[in-house]
Amino acid sequence: MAKINTSDFRNGMNILIDGEIYTIVEFQHVKPGKGGAFVRTKLKGVENDKNIDKTFRAGESVESVRVERHPYQFLYADGNMYFFMHQETYEQIPLEKSRVEKSQYLTDGMICTLFVDVENDRVLYAEPPDHIETEVTDTDPGLRGDTAQGGSKPATVAGGAVVQVPLFIDKGEKIKVDTRTGEYVERVK
């Protein structure tokens, strides 16, 4: 692993702190009028999902971790294990449910992103695409005149996630969902 200086910090960079991998979400160089300069950071744990604030002295060295993103196809879930396949080599990788982000949006055949620690050659976690097109599997019928300004109702989509949708969406329709926020985007034609 390469050592980097605090002056090399960039948003999205991965660093090793106390044996855990963290992603730099935000950083700020601070030079007070009195005393030495320092760097304030907001970090998000890659494996432990903790959000922490950490302050480094200017010029302090930390370990950099190279994390690559690879597209894998989600095949199926078997109990607590999720199976993904590389598109070119057809290599299958099993992952525990705890290491699959937003698993309620996954459907068979979906292309997901697997984050791989290159130095240790291990998969850190899997993530679905930011926007997915999915089918509404269950929702109550919307009644005309329910509200004055639109309104929404809960709908269950393929995979099991519950999304708030407009009243005109019916069971069996395809919709686009933002997996980052869990919000309805639009109806798919």
GROMACS elastic network, one bead per residue, 0.5 to 0.9 nm:
[ bonds ]
;  ai    aj funct       b0    kb
    1    63     6  0.62716   500
    1    64     6  0.61192   500
    1    65     6  0.62715   500
    1    66     6  0.79506   500
    1   119     6  0.71834   500
    2    62     6  0.84334   500
    2    63     6  0.58189   500
    2    64     6  0.53928   500
    2    65     6  0.74042   500
    2    66     6  0.88786   500
    3    61     6  0.61395   500
    3    62     6  0.55357   500
    3    64     6  0.58546   500
    4     7     6  0.81547   500
    4     8     6  0.63553   500
    4     9     6  0.80039   500
    4    15     6  0.89410   500
    4    60     6  0.83766   500
    4    61     6  0.54379   500
    4    62     6  0.55514   500
    4    63     6  0.62448   500
    4    64     6  0.62052   500
    5     8     6  0.54588   500
    5     9     6  0.73264   500
    5    58     6  0.82118   500
    5    59     6  0.55790   500
    5    60     6  0.57658   500
    5    62     6  0.65433   500
    5    63     6  0.89224   500
    6     9     6  0.54138   500
    6    29     6  0.88659   500
    6    38     6  0.87388   500
    6    39     6  0.70732   500
    6    56     6  0.73829   500
    6    57     6  0.78962   500
    6    58     6  0.61280   500
    6    59     6  0.54732   500
    6    60     6  0.58299   500
    6    61     6  0.64410   500
    6    62     6  0.76494   500
    7    10     6  0.87144   500
    7    29     6  0.84466   500
    7    39     6  0.86685   500
    7    58     6  0.74260   500
    7    59     6  0.67279   500
    7    60     6  0.87672   500
    9    12     6  0.89691   500
    9    13     6  0.69525   500
    9    24     6  0.78089   500
    9    27     6  0.74893   500
   10    13     6  0.56124   500
   10    24     6  0.70348   500
   10    25     6  0.86054   500
   10    26     6  0.80823   500
   10    27     6  0.76044   500
   11    14     6  0.88313   500
   11    23     6  0.78019   500
   11    24     6  0.52394   500
   11    25     6  0.54249   500
   11    26     6  0.58144   500
   11    27     6  0.72053   500
   12    23     6  0.56967   500
   12    24     6  0.52705   500
   12    25     6  0.60456   500
   12    26     6  0.83423   500
   13    22     6  0.83429   500
   13    23     6  0.55899   500
   13    24     6  0.54814   500
   13    25     6  0.81997   500
   13    64     6  0.78092   500
   13    65     6  0.80547   500
   13    66     6  0.83962   500
   13    67     6  0.86973   500
   14    21     6  0.65269   500
   14    22     6  0.55250   500
   14    24     6  0.63326   500
   14    46     6  0.85444   500
   14    63     6  0.87670   500
   14    64     6  0.60568   500
   14    65     6  0.53255   500
   14    66     6  0.68316   500
   14    67     6  0.70853   500
   15    20     6  0.82942   500
   15    21     6  0.57131   500
   15    22     6  0.54386   500
   15    23     6  0.64046   500
   15    24     6  0.76066   500
   15    62     6  0.68593   500
   15    63     6  0.56295   500
   15    65     6  0.53017   500
   15    66     6  0.84586   500
   16    19     6  0.59905   500
   16    20     6  0.55185   500
   16    22     6  0.62599   500
   16    23     6  0.89129   500
   16    62     6  0.69769   500
   16    63     6  0.53076   500
   16    64     6  0.62673   500
   16    65     6  0.64954   500
   17    20     6  0.53563   500
   17    21     6  0.64295   500
   17    22     6  0.71002   500
   17    62     6  0.76693   500
   17    63     6  0.76774   500
   18    21     6  0.84476   500
   20    45     6  0.73198   500
   20    46     6  0.79621   500
   20    47     6  0.75941   500
   20    48     6  0.79862   500
   21    44     6  0.86395   500
   21    45     6  0.61098   500
   21    46     6  0.57098   500
   21    47     6  0.69917   500
   21    48     6  0.85911   500
   21    65     6  0.73824   500
   22    43     6  0.58415   500
   22    44     6  0.53420   500
   22    46     6  0.54041   500
   22    47     6  0.81324   500
   22    48     6  0.89191   500
   22    49     6  0.88871   500
   22    50     6  0.87324   500
   22    51     6  0.88180   500
   22    65     6  0.89467   500
   23    42     6  0.85821   500
   23    43     6  0.55246   500
   23    44     6  0.52387   500
   23    45     6  0.63821   500
   23    46     6  0.65592   500
   24    27     6  0.70742   500
   24    41     6  0.68885   500
   24    42     6  0.62061   500
   24    44     6  0.66654   500
   25    41     6  0.75086   500
   25    42     6  0.55163   500
   25    43     6  0.54774   500
   25    44     6  0.66145   500
   26    40     6  0.83171   500
   26    41     6  0.56400   500
   26    42     6  0.51285   500
   26    43     6  0.72040   500
   27    39     6  0.67561   500
   27    40     6  0.55592   500
   27    42     6  0.63312   500
   27    43     6  0.87204   500
   28    38     6  0.84984   500
   28    39     6  0.55559   500
   28    40     6  0.52096   500
   28    41     6  0.64658   500
   29    37     6  0.74147   500
   29    38     6  0.60588   500
   29    40     6  0.65158   500
   29    41     6  0.88855   500
   29    58     6  0.79923   500
   30    37     6  0.57027   500
   30    38     6  0.53805   500
   30    39     6  0.58807   500
   30    40     6  0.73106   500
   30    58     6  0.87725   500
   31    34     6  0.82458   500
   31    35     6  0.81459   500
   31    36     6  0.68860   500
   31    38     6  0.65832   500
   31    39     6  0.86859   500
   32    35     6  0.64715   500
   32    36     6  0.71283   500
   32    37     6  0.63976   500
   32    38     6  0.84837   500
   33    36     6  0.86088   500
   34    37     6  0.88693   500
   36    57     6  0.76219   500
   36    58     6  0.75309   500
   37    57     6  0.65496   500
   37    58     6  0.54421   500
   37    59     6  0.89280   500
   38    55     6  0.68646   500
   38    56     6  0.56818   500
   38    59     6  0.82997   500
   39    54     6  0.84276   500
   39    55     6  0.56443   500
   39    56     6  0.51264   500
   39    57     6  0.62047   500
   39    58     6  0.61122   500
   40    53     6  0.73527   500
   40    54     6  0.61469   500
   40    56     6  0.65441   500
   40    57     6  0.88803   500
   41    52     6  0.83340   500
   41    53     6  0.56797   500
   41    54     6  0.53578   500
   41    55     6  0.61088   500
   41    56     6  0.79441   500
   42    51     6  0.72138   500
   42    52     6  0.59300   500
   42    54     6  0.65254   500
   42    55     6  0.88550   500
   43    50     6  0.81318   500
   43    51     6  0.56838   500
   43    52     6  0.52542   500
   43    53     6  0.61179   500
   43    54     6  0.73921   500
   44    48     6  0.85809   500
   44    49     6  0.63458   500
   44    50     6  0.57615   500
   44    52     6  0.64836   500
   44    53     6  0.89114   500
   45    48     6  0.52484   500
   45    51     6  0.61941   500
   45    52     6  0.79886   500
   46    49     6  0.58230   500
   46    50     6  0.80414   500
   46   124     6  0.72575   500
   46   125     6  0.78586   500
   47    50     6  0.83686   500
   47    99     6  0.74539   500
   47   124     6  0.63985   500
   47   125     6  0.72120   500
   56    59     6  0.82589   500
   56    60     6  0.64433   500
   56    61     6  0.88978   500
   57    60     6  0.54970   500
   58    61     6  0.89731   500
   65   117     6  0.72035   500
   65   118     6  0.80486   500
   65   119     6  0.76771   500
   66   116     6  0.83896   500
   66   117     6  0.61392   500
   66   118     6  0.58553   500
   66   119     6  0.70049   500
   67   115     6  0.63526   500
   67   116     6  0.54232   500
   67   118     6  0.59174   500
   67   119     6  0.85208   500
   67   124     6  0.87804   500
   68   114     6  0.81727   500
   68   115     6  0.57093   500
   68   116     6  0.52784   500
   68   117     6  0.67175   500
   68   118     6  0.67526   500
   69   113     6  0.60878   500
   69   114     6  0.56599   500
   69   116     6  0.63768   500
   70    86     6  0.83222   500
   70   112     6  0.82652   500
   70   113     6  0.55087   500
   70   114     6  0.52524   500
   70   115     6  0.65594   500
   70   116     6  0.75299   500
   71    85     6  0.88847   500
   71    86     6  0.70548   500
   71    87     6  0.74134   500
   71   111     6  0.63123   500
   71   112     6  0.56631   500
   71   114     6  0.62822   500
   72    84     6  0.58486   500
   72    85     6  0.53162   500
   72    87     6  0.61358   500
   72    92     6  0.89918   500
   72   110     6  0.83879   500
   72   111     6  0.55970   500
   72   112     6  0.53668   500
   72   113     6  0.60794   500
   72   114     6  0.65882   500
   72   126     6  0.88907   500
   73    83     6  0.85775   500
   73    84     6  0.53683   500
   73    85     6  0.50828   500
   73    86     6  0.64762   500
   73    87     6  0.67337   500
   73   108     6  0.81861   500
   73   109     6  0.57209   500
   73   110     6  0.55900   500
   73   112     6  0.59463   500
   73   113     6  0.85002   500
   74    77     6  0.85456   500
   74    82     6  0.76994   500
   74    83     6  0.61959   500
   74    85     6  0.65155   500
   74   106     6  0.74722   500
   74   107     6  0.73058   500
   74   108     6  0.58125   500
   74   109     6  0.53285   500
   74   110     6  0.53573   500
   74   111     6  0.61949   500
   74   112     6  0.66011   500
   75    82     6  0.77551   500
   75    83     6  0.55486   500
   75    84     6  0.54714   500
   75    85     6  0.67754   500
   75    92     6  0.88614   500
   75   107     6  0.82524   500
   75   108     6  0.53207   500
   75   109     6  0.57191   500
   75   110     6  0.78309   500
   76    81     6  0.86704   500
   76    82     6  0.60778   500
   76    83     6  0.55833   500
   76    84     6  0.75761   500
   76   107     6  0.79517   500
   76   108     6  0.59099   500
   76   109     6  0.82587   500
   77    80     6  0.72952   500
   77    81     6  0.57863   500
   77    83     6  0.62056   500
   77    97     6  0.87188   500
   77   108     6  0.87545   500
   78    81     6  0.52913   500
   78    82     6  0.63144   500
   78    83     6  0.79656   500
   79    82     6  0.80032   500
   79    97     6  0.86445   500
   80    95     6  0.84924   500
   80    96     6  0.58894   500
   80    97     6  0.53754   500
   80    98     6  0.83795   500
   81    94     6  0.62210   500
   81    95     6  0.55471   500
   81    97     6  0.57070   500
   82    93     6  0.82857   500
   82    94     6  0.55752   500
   82    95     6  0.51642   500
   82    96     6  0.62086   500
   82    97     6  0.63472   500
   82   100     6  0.78316   500
   83    92     6  0.66008   500
   83    93     6  0.56714   500
   83    95     6  0.63348   500
   83    96     6  0.89242   500
   84    91     6  0.83087   500
   84    92     6  0.55351   500
   84    93     6  0.51830   500
   84    94     6  0.63693   500
   84    95     6  0.78788   500
   84   111     6  0.89983   500
   84   112     6  0.84114   500
   84   114     6  0.88909   500
   85    88     6  0.88063   500
   85    89     6  0.82576   500
   85    90     6  0.56295   500
   85    91     6  0.55296   500
   85    93     6  0.62390   500
   85    94     6  0.88989   500
   86    89     6  0.57090   500
   86    91     6  0.53225   500
   86    92     6  0.65086   500
   86    93     6  0.80951   500
   87    90     6  0.57664   500
   87    91     6  0.80933   500
   88    91     6  0.81795   500
   89    92     6  0.88407   500
   93   123     6  0.87257   500
   95    98     6  0.82070   500
   95    99     6  0.64871   500
   95   100     6  0.71996   500
   95   123     6  0.81923   500
   95   125     6  0.78687   500
   95   126     6  0.82015   500
   96    99     6  0.55606   500
   96   100     6  0.70090   500
   97   100     6  0.52901   500
   97   101     6  0.82366   500
   97   103     6  0.74761   500
   98   101     6  0.75552   500
   98   125     6  0.85629   500
   99   123     6  0.89679   500
   99   124     6  0.70529   500
   99   126     6  0.64869   500
   99   127     6  0.89022   500
  100   103     6  0.57538   500
  100   125     6  0.57025   500
  100   127     6  0.62259   500
  100   128     6  0.85223   500
  101   104     6  0.86215   500
  101   125     6  0.71419   500
  101   126     6  0.59970   500
  101   127     6  0.50837   500
  101   128     6  0.72120   500
  102   105     6  0.60577   500
  102   106     6  0.76657   500
  102   126     6  0.89520   500
  102   127     6  0.69637   500
  102   128     6  0.70351   500
  102   161     6  0.89095   500
  102   179     6  0.74254   500
  102   180     6  0.85285   500
  103   106     6  0.54107   500
  103   107     6  0.89048   500
  103   126     6  0.89556   500
  103   127     6  0.80566   500
  103   128     6  0.77236   500
  103   159     6  0.77766   500
  103   160     6  0.88970   500
  103   161     6  0.87082   500
  104   107     6  0.85158   500
  104   157     6  0.89508   500
  104   158     6  0.84246   500
  104   159     6  0.51481   500
  104   160     6  0.52980   500
  104   162     6  0.87006   500
  105   128     6  0.72556   500
  105   132     6  0.80909   500
  105   134     6  0.85036   500
  105   157     6  0.79205   500
  105   158     6  0.72666   500
  105   159     6  0.51266   500
  105   160     6  0.68903   500
  105   161     6  0.59651   500
  105   179     6  0.72020   500
  106   109     6  0.87089   500
  106   110     6  0.67258   500
  106   112     6  0.86116   500
  106   128     6  0.67558   500
  106   158     6  0.79454   500
  106   159     6  0.54803   500
  106   160     6  0.86198   500
  107   110     6  0.58109   500
  107   134     6  0.83919   500
  107   158     6  0.67072   500
  107   159     6  0.55952   500
  108   159     6  0.88939   500
  110   128     6  0.78167   500
  110   129     6  0.84700   500
  110   132     6  0.88424   500
  111   128     6  0.72571   500
  111   129     6  0.72931   500
  112   126     6  0.67476   500
  112   127     6  0.57390   500
  112   129     6  0.59092   500
  113   125     6  0.85345   500
  113   126     6  0.56661   500
  113   127     6  0.52739   500
  113   128     6  0.63692   500
  113   129     6  0.72087   500
  114   123     6  0.67206   500
  114   124     6  0.74943   500
  114   125     6  0.59316   500
  114   127     6  0.64474   500
  114   128     6  0.89251   500
  115   122     6  0.86807   500
  115   123     6  0.58665   500
  115   124     6  0.55393   500
  115   125     6  0.55562   500
  115   126     6  0.62445   500
  115   127     6  0.81464   500
  116   119     6  0.89509   500
  116   120     6  0.86172   500
  116   121     6  0.66414   500
  116   122     6  0.56387   500
  116   124     6  0.56008   500
  116   125     6  0.75916   500
  117   120     6  0.57700   500
  117   121     6  0.55434   500
  117   122     6  0.54394   500
  117   123     6  0.62654   500
  117   124     6  0.65473   500
  118   122     6  0.70624   500
  118   123     6  0.87320   500
  119   122     6  0.82511   500
  120   123     6  0.89885   500
  123   126     6  0.79508   500
  127   130     6  0.86653   500
  128   131     6  0.83328   500
  128   132     6  0.82301   500
  128   179     6  0.74345   500
  129   132     6  0.64241   500
  129   178     6  0.86339   500
  129   179     6  0.71850   500
  129   180     6  0.88086   500
  130   177     6  0.83445   500
  130   178     6  0.57706   500
  130   179     6  0.52769   500
  130   180     6  0.60151   500
  131   176     6  0.66558   500
  131   177     6  0.55998   500
  131   179     6  0.58708   500
  131   180     6  0.80624   500
  131   185     6  0.86155   500
  132   175     6  0.82605   500
  132   176     6  0.55858   500
  132   177     6  0.54585   500
  132   178     6  0.67004   500
  132   179     6  0.71493   500
  133   174     6  0.65871   500
  133   175     6  0.56133   500
  133   177     6  0.64483   500
  133   187     6  0.89645   500
  133   188     6  0.73476   500
  134   157     6  0.64682   500
  134   158     6  0.62088   500
  134   159     6  0.86639   500
  134   173     6  0.84362   500
  134   174     6  0.54527   500
  134   175     6  0.56048   500
  134   176     6  0.63945   500
  134   177     6  0.74810   500
  134   188     6  0.88534   500
  135   156     6  0.87203   500
  135   157     6  0.56085   500
  135   158     6  0.56936   500
  135   171     6  0.80223   500
  135   172     6  0.59714   500
  135   173     6  0.56580   500
  135   175     6  0.62171   500
  135   176     6  0.87564   500
  136   139     6  0.72749   500
  136   155     6  0.65125   500
  136   156     6  0.59097   500
  136   158     6  0.64290   500
  136   169     6  0.83355   500
  136   170     6  0.73069   500
  136   171     6  0.52739   500
  136   172     6  0.52401   500
  136   173     6  0.56134   500
  136   174     6  0.62306   500
  136   175     6  0.71857   500
  137   155     6  0.75915   500
  137   156     6  0.56830   500
  137   157     6  0.51652   500
  137   158     6  0.59570   500
  137   160     6  0.86120   500
  137   171     6  0.56829   500
  137   172     6  0.59488   500
  137   173     6  0.82796   500
  138   154     6  0.88670   500
  138   155     6  0.58052   500
  138   156     6  0.50835   500
  138   157     6  0.69561   500
  138   158     6  0.89817   500
  138   170     6  0.81605   500
  138   171     6  0.54388   500
  138   172     6  0.78286   500
  139   142     6  0.86738   500
  139   153     6  0.77263   500
  139   154     6  0.64981   500
  139   156     6  0.63971   500
  139   157     6  0.89252   500
  139   169     6  0.82758   500
  139   170     6  0.66254   500
  139   171     6  0.57902   500
  140   153     6  0.75633   500
  140   154     6  0.78195   500
  140   155     6  0.75498   500
  140   167     6  0.88422   500
  140   170     6  0.76763   500
  140   171     6  0.79904   500
  141   167     6  0.75592   500
  141   168     6  0.81476   500
  141   169     6  0.81300   500
  141   170     6  0.64343   500
  141   171     6  0.80806   500
  142   146     6  0.77231   500
  142   152     6  0.87235   500
  142   153     6  0.78016   500
  142   166     6  0.83669   500
  142   168     6  0.60337   500
  142   169     6  0.75689   500
  142   170     6  0.76837   500
  143   146     6  0.57956   500
  143   167     6  0.72862   500
  143   168     6  0.83382   500
  144   147     6  0.82725   500
  144   167     6  0.83118   500
  144   168     6  0.86231   500
  145   148     6  0.71354   500
  145   150     6  0.89936   500
  146   150     6  0.82265   500
  146   151     6  0.77888   500
  146   167     6  0.84869   500
  147   150     6  0.59479   500
  147   151     6  0.60803   500
  148   151     6  0.79009   500
  150   166     6  0.70413   500
  150   167     6  0.73352   500
  151   165     6  0.83927   500
  151   166     6  0.60430   500
  151   167     6  0.63846   500
  152   164     6  0.59455   500
  152   165     6  0.52096   500
  152   167     6  0.53332   500
  152   168     6  0.88103   500
  153   163     6  0.82433   500
  153   164     6  0.53763   500
  153   165     6  0.55014   500
  153   166     6  0.62966   500
  153   167     6  0.61117   500
  153   169     6  0.89770   500
  154   162     6  0.62764   500
  154   163     6  0.56178   500
  154   165     6  0.61782   500
  154   166     6  0.87298   500
  155   161     6  0.82669   500
  155   162     6  0.54612   500
  155   163     6  0.53261   500
  155   164     6  0.61146   500
  155   165     6  0.64459   500
  155   169     6  0.86319   500
  155   170     6  0.87153   500
  155   171     6  0.82454   500
  156   159     6  0.83387   500
  156   160     6  0.59886   500
  156   161     6  0.56762   500
  156   163     6  0.63778   500
  156   164     6  0.88494   500
  156   171     6  0.89752   500
  157   160     6  0.56557   500
  157   161     6  0.56255   500
  157   162     6  0.63891   500
  157   163     6  0.73557   500
  157   175     6  0.88143   500
  158   161     6  0.72545   500
  161   182     6  0.83782   500
  162   182     6  0.82570   500
  163   177     6  0.80808   500
  163   182     6  0.63755   500
  163   183     6  0.62337   500
  163   184     6  0.65253   500
  164   182     6  0.84357   500
  164   183     6  0.67160   500
  164   184     6  0.64807   500
  165   168     6  0.82081   500
  165   169     6  0.66535   500
  165   183     6  0.80581   500
  165   184     6  0.58417   500
  165   185     6  0.87790   500
  165   186     6  0.89917   500
  166   169     6  0.59544   500
  166   184     6  0.83705   500
  167   170     6  0.79795   500
  169   172     6  0.88976   500
  169   173     6  0.68528   500
  169   174     6  0.89122   500
  169   175     6  0.85133   500
  169   187     6  0.78856   500
  170   173     6  0.59527   500
  171   174     6  0.88266   500
  173   187     6  0.77484   500
  173   188     6  0.78886   500
  173   189     6  0.88004   500
  174   187     6  0.62785   500
  174   188     6  0.53635   500
  174   189     6  0.74120   500
  175   184     6  0.73449   500
  175   185     6  0.74692   500
  175   186     6  0.58514   500
  175   188     6  0.50597   500
  175   189     6  0.84648   500
  176   183     6  0.88591   500
  176   184     6  0.63089   500
  176   185     6  0.53471   500
  176   186     6  0.52854   500
  176   187     6  0.61315   500
  176   188     6  0.63517   500
  177   180     6  0.89208   500
  177   181     6  0.86357   500
  177   182     6  0.65517   500
  177   183     6  0.57540   500
  177   185     6  0.53409   500
  177   186     6  0.74280   500
  178   181     6  0.58385   500
  178   182     6  0.54797   500
  178   183     6  0.54415   500
  178   184     6  0.65114   500
  178   185     6  0.64787   500
  179   183     6  0.72082   500
  180   183     6  0.81386   500
  181   184     6  0.89607   500
  184   187     6  0.84550   500
